[in-house]
Amino acid sequence: MASPPGMGDDVIADLFRWNWNSVASVHLTGRDRRRERQRDRRRRARGRGRRRQPLHGQQLRPDRQVPVAFDEYPDTYYGQNVYVVGSIPAPGNRNTAAVVPLSAAGCPTWSTALTSPSNSSFAYQHIKKNPDETITRESDPHRSCTTPASGAVTLDDSWR
């Protein structure tokens, strides 16, 4: 291969050596960057490679939620309301000030629907709030529920 006019073989060799070292150690070309990104995507898709860490208080992927329906059959009088309180955040996290009210629209059945993380278990209890704001709890032990991986759960309970 002949050298271009005005350039000797040693000049071309020096240019090649300079370009090779600078490109290899300093930066990637646009095409190489695209290839690196594609390779990273494929690795992540296979479960390998660099993964983003969740920020404090956040999850990388939210848990799958399962609908949970509460149906209660209590004896109530006018002005009395029925609530559900439980050991997870959805039904109040055992706090009687943050309980979830049940609707009396289908009287005598009081009902409500919440969501709960799949494949989890929690304890819950029904309470009645009287018009004078006193609370009547169900007798112990607390009820429990284990949610499936998918589908829905309906809890039919009678006051005890």
N, C-alpha and C positions, 0 to 999 in steps of 0.2 A: 504494500500500500504506500502510495507516494504522499509526501507531506504537502500541504497547501503552499502556494508560492509565498516566499518570504518567511516561512517558519521552518526551522530545522527540527529534526526528530527529538532533540533534547528539550526544546521548548514545549512540544506537544506532550512529551512524557512528564514534564514538570506540571503542566496544566492538568493532566489527567490525575497525577498524584495529589495535587492540591484539591481538586474537586472531589476525588474519592474520599479523602480524609475529612474534608469539611462536611460533606453530605452525610457520611456515615456517623460522625460523632456529634454534629451540631443540630441538625433538623431533618425532618422527613419531608418528602415531597407530598403534594396534595393527594396523589394516588395512594401512597404508602399510608397516609393518615386514614384514608377511607378504609383501607384493608385492615388496619389496626382496630378501628371501630367495629367493623363487621366481625372480626375475630372475637373481640370482647363481647359483642351481642350473642354470638353463638355459644361462647363459654358460659355466659349467664343463663342462657336458655337450657343448657345441660346441667346447671347447678354448680358450675365451677367459676372461678374468676373472682374479681373484685365485686363486692356487694356494698350497696349504700347502707350505712348504719342508721337506725331510726333516731330521730331527734328525741330529746328527753321528754317523756310523757306521751310519745306517739308510738304506734306500732307500724312496722313496715307494711303489713297487709292487715286490714281489719278482720276480726274473727267473723265467721259465718254466724248469722243470727237465725234463731228458730222462733216462730210465733208460739206463744203460750197463752191459752184461753183459760180464765178462771171462772168457774160457775159455782156459786154458793147458794144453798137453800136454807137461809136462817129464818127464825121467827122474829119479826121486827114490828114496831109500832110506828105511828106517824111521827116524823121528825128524827127518827133514828136512821143512821147511815152505816153502810158496811164498807170496809176497806180491806186491802191485803197489804201486809208488810213482810219483807223477806230479807234474806242474807246477801242479796246482790243489789247493785244500784237500781235496777229497774223497779222493783217493788219497795223502794224506800230505804234499803240498806239498814234494816232494824231500827230505823228512826220513826217514831210514831208521828212526828211532825211532817214527815215527807212521804206518808203512805199514799197508795194509789186507790182512788175511790172506785167502787163497783157501781154499775148502773142498775137501777130498778126497773128499767123499761120492760123487761120480760118477767115482771113480778108473777109468781113468787121467786123466780130465779134472779139473783143479782150476778152480774157478769162484767168482765173487762178483758181486754187482750193486751199483752205486753210482748216484748221480744227478749230473748235470753241467748247467751252464747251457746253454740252447739257443743255437744259432748261435755256438758257440765252438769253439776248438780247443785241444788240450793234448797234451803229450808224456808218455809213460809208459814204464816199464820193469819187467820182472818180476825179482824177486830170490829167492834161496833162502837160508834161515837153517838152518845146520847145528845139530846138538844142542849143539856146543861154542860156539854163538853167533857163529861166523864167518859172513860173508856172501859169497855167490857171486852176481855180477851177470850179466845177459845181456850179450852182446857189443854194442858200439855199432854203429850209431847208435840212439838212442832211437826207440821207435815213436811214431806220432802218430795222433790221432783228431780229426775234425771232427764236431761234433754237429749234427743237423738242427734245423729250427724246431719240429718235433713228431715224435712216433713214438719208436722205441727203437733202440738201437745194440747189436749183439753183435760183440765182437771175438774172433775165433778165432785164437789164436797158438800157434806151436810154439817151444819153447825154442831159442835160438841162442847 
